[in-house]
């Protein structure tokens, strides 16, 4: 079972910084996932600092502690109180998932929503009261997750969206959010966490007067599903007599497949007896165009496209150019577990000391892409050198 997780946010209208902060970390070897959403007091830079501090500290505490409840209790007892408003400087929701079991702790944030089979489940919880601040209470849940389960976490910018308006005097509230989720999931049962979190934020913003967010809006979506596997074959194997062996491995892979590199595409074509075609109409932008091959989802040029792909992944974007690198980014981000088959044979076409190092050495470019996918986009990555 793969845990598809993503967060989408909208700043309070007129602010230059997010007052909510989301952080997460995936542990590929164990399958563990830790994530924290924190809501800083107020909005703007001050709230951003408070939320960032809380979420970052909490993630580190959960990593170090074997008990998430103990880690969260330390943070809850440590957070200062605003002397003016007499409330906590930040609130939080935290989840620690491993082996089908999720431990969830909430302090001050709206109650999370657990959906299974179209129904909202109400799990039992334990309450721990702060020893330092009696008005602070943590809710602790221990739940077992199944395939197709969904968990939704949000800041109060979602549940309080539209508050004071004629249509929603008390805001969207939890009941309104559940209705929004039911409508979305009825139309798109397999919607990704990325798209669902964006849809939640959009729905919350839609009920605000003039669509101007009166508070920071954050939504975290978790979707338990089968992993989407992908394989990227780039560069010919070091030993040429292994070409057929690796071409057969590529052909037998169950999942989406991409080939990056003209030499690699010709190798696959030759060994599998499948023609590779490059229509002139596929040339888009300043990168070499796409090719097509039966049984392969994406065929691109090699080093130049991979280098541009790493540049796109480094940037913070909601969309990517419709060129070969943009298509490869979409291919990668739509996958969960990605294997790179990287050939070690020197490609003389790119052995030029005048070219930048990052496009001279294929292995380094793939490593850079893998690190971005693993650390920024939380993908599970395997690199196999040939």
N, C-alpha and C positions, 0 to 999 in steps of 0.2 A: 504493500500500500504506500502510495506517495502522498506527501502533504504539500499541496499547492497553496502557497501563502503569498499575499500581496497587500499593500496598503496604498490608499489614495487620499490626498489631502487638498483642502482649499483654505487659503489664508483668510482671516477676517478682512472684510472690505476696508481698504485704506491702509493696511499694514504691509510692511515689506518683509516680514519674517513670520514663519509658522509658530504658533503658540503651542502646538502639539508636536510630539516627537515619537517616531517609531524606529525601533532597531530590532534586529533579529540575527541569529546565527544558526547555521546548519552544520551538523557533524556527520559528514558522509560515511565515515567508517562505522558508526554506531546507529545511524538513522535518527539521531536525536535532533530536536529542533527547539530552540528557546527564542521567544519573542516578547517584546514589551512595548506597550503603547502608553505614553504619559501625556497628561494634559497640564500645562503650566498655568499658574494663576494669572488671570488677565489675558493680555494679548501682546503681540509685538516682540521686540528683542528680549525684554525681561522674561516673558513667559517662555520664549524659545530656550533661553539659557536654563531656566528652572526645569523644564520638561526634558531637555537633553541631559542635564546632570542626573536627574532621577532615573531615566531609562537606561543610561549608560552604566551607572552604578549598580542598578538592579540586575542588569544582564551579567555583569561581572560577579556579583554576589551569588546569583543562581548557578553560574558556572562553578564557582568555588565550593558552594554548599551542596550537600547531598539532598537537603530538604528545602524545596522552594518556599514552603511556608515560613521556615526560619529566616531565610534570606529576605523575604518580603517584610517580615515582622521587624527586622533590624532597620530597614529603610523607613517603614511606617513610623517607628519610634524616634527616628532621627530627623525627619522632615520638619523644618521650622514652621511657625505659624505667622501669618501676616498680622502685624500689630494693628493695622487699620481695620481689615475685614474679619479678623479673628478666625481665618480658615487656613487650611494647609496650602503651602506654596505649590503643591502639585498633587495630582491623583494618578493612579496607574492601573493597568490591567496587564497581567503576565501569564504566559503559558509555557510549560515545560513538557514536551511530548517525546515519548520513546516507546517503541514496541507496542503500539496500539493504545497506550494509556496516556491521558493528558491530565496534568495537574495545573489547575487554573486558580489564580489569586487576583481578586479585585479590591481596590480601595478607592472609593470615591467616584469611579467611572460608572457609566451605565452598565447594567447587567448584560452579559453576553447572551447571544441567541444561538441555540443549538437546534439545527433542523435535520430531521431524519425521515425519509419517505414522505416529504411534504408536510410533516407535522413538527411543531415546536415542542421540544422536550424540556421538562423542568427538573433538573437534577438536584439532589439534596446538597446542602453545603454546611460547613462549620463556620462559626463566627469567632474571630479573635479580636478582642478590644485592646487598643494600645495602652501600655502601662504608663506612658508619658502623657498622652492626650486622650482622655476618656471618651471624647466625641468621635474618635476615629475607630472604624471597624473594618476588618478584612473579612471577605467572604472567600472560603477555600473550597474548591470542588475537586473531586477525583472522578474522572469519567473514562469509559472505554469507548473508543471510536471504531466505527465500521466504514466499509466502502460506501461512498456517496454521502457520508455525513458532511455537514457544513457548520462552521462556527463563525459568528460575526461579532466583532468587537468594534466599539466606536467611542468617540469622545462625546461630551454632552452637546457639542455643536450640531450633532445629527438629531438627537432626540428633542432638542429645544429649538430646532429650526422652525421658523415661522411663528414663534411665540409672540403673542400680542396682536397678531393679525386677525382680521374678521373671520377668516376660514379656520384658522388654527390658533385659537386664543391661548391654549396651553402648550402649543408647540406640536411637533410631529409625534413625540413621545414613543415609547417602546411599541405600543399597539400599532401606531402608524408605520413604524419601520418594518414590523412584521408583515403588514399588508403590502408594503412596497416589495419586500423580498418574495412574498408569495406570487405577486404579479410577474416579477422578473423570472423566477424559476419555473413558472408555468409556461412561459413563452420560450425560455432557454434553459432546459434542465441541466445541460452540461456546460453552462457558462463558466469561463475560467475565473479564478480568484481576482485576477487583474481587472477583467471587465466588470465583475460584480462589484468590486470596491469602488470603481469609477461610477457605476450606475447608482450606487447608494449616495455618494457625494453629490452627484448631479440631481438626484431626487430631493435631497435636503436643500440644496441651493435653489431649486425650482420653487419651493414654497416660501422662500424668503421674499419680502417686499422688494420688487425691482431686481430680484436675484442677487442682492447684495448681502453676503454672509455677515451676520451680526456677531459671529464668533468663529473661531477656527473649527473647521469640519474635517474629521478624520474617520476613515472606515478601514478596518482590517478584515479581510476575508480569508478563511481557511477551507479548503476543499479536499476531502479524502478520496482519492481515486487511484486507478491503476496508472503506473508511470507511462509517460510518452517517451519512447526511446528514439534516439537519432544517432546516425553514424556519419562522420565526415572523413572522407578518404582524400588525402592530399600528399602529393609527392610519391615518386616511384620507390619501391623497396631497394635497399642497399644492394642486395644480391638479385641480379636480374632473373635467375632461375626460380625465384620465389614469386614472380609476378602472377602466375596462374593460381598459386596457393592463396595469395591475399585477395585476388579478384574473386575467388570462390567464397571466401569468408565474407567479403563485401556483399556478394549476391545473396548469400543465405541469411543475412541479417534481418531480423524481424523488427521493423520500425521504419521511420523515414530515413532516406539516404541522400547524401550530397557528395559530389565530386568537385574538388577545387584544384584546378590546374589542367592545362591542355595536355601535357604529357601523361598525367594520371588518367584523364578521360580517354585518351587513345589506348592506354594500357588496358583499362576495363573493357573498352570496345573490342580490342583485339582478342583478349582472353575469353570473353563471354560471347563473342560473335554478335554483338549488338551495335548497330551503327550510331555514331554521334553526329548530330547535325547542328549547324550554327546559322540560323536564319538572320539575315541582315536587319530585319525589323526588331530583333531582340536587343540591339545596341541602344542603351539608355545612359545618358550622362557621359562623363569623361573616362569611365572604366570600360575595359573590354566587355563585350556583351555576353549574354547567356547562351548556353547551348542546350540541346535536348537529347535525352537518351531514354529509351523504354526501360521502365523499372527503376529509374533514378528520379528523385523528386526535384533536384536542383543540380545544375552543372554550371560552374563558373570558371573563370581564369583563376590562377593561383595566388602568387605572392602579393600582387598589387591589390587584389580584391580582399585578401585576408588582412592586409595592413589597414585598408580603409574600414573594414569591419571592426577592427580593434579601436579605431578612432571613433566610430559611431557609438560603440559600447561604452567608451569613456565619457561621452557626453550625456547630459541629462535631457532626454527627449521624450515626447509623447508619440512621435511618429518619425519615420526615417525616409530618406530619399528613395525613390523607386528605381534604384540602379542595382547592379549585381550585389554590392555589399549590403544594401538595404534589404534585398531579398534574403541574403544569407543571415542577417540579423534576425529577421522575422522567423526564419527556419529554426534558428537556435533558441530564441526566446519562447517559441511555441513548444519546446521540448523540455523534458525534465532530466533525463539521464542521457548525457551526450558522450559518445566515444569518438576520439580522434585517432585515426590510423595515419601516422606520419612517416613518410618514406625518408630515408637518410641518404639517398643517392643525390649527388651534386647536380643541380640543374645549371648547365653552362649558360643558359639564356639570362640568368640573373647574377652570374659571378662577375661583378663589375665593381671595382673599388670606388668608383665615382657615385655608386648608388648608396642611399642610406643603409645603415646596418640593419634596421628593422625589416627591410625588404630583401636583404641579402641572405639572411638566415631564417629559413622557414620554421625551424624548431622554436626559435625565440618568439616569433609572431604567434604561433599556436599557443605557447605557454602564456603569453600575455592575454590572449583571448580566453583561455581556460581560467586564468586567475580572475578576470573580470566576471565571467559567467558564474564562477563558484562563489566569489565574495560579494559581488554586487547584486547578482540576480539569483543567487542561491540554487544554482543547478548542480547536479551531481556529475562530475567530470572524470573520465578515464582517458589517459593518453597512452597509446600503444605505438612504440617506435619500431620501424621495420628495417 
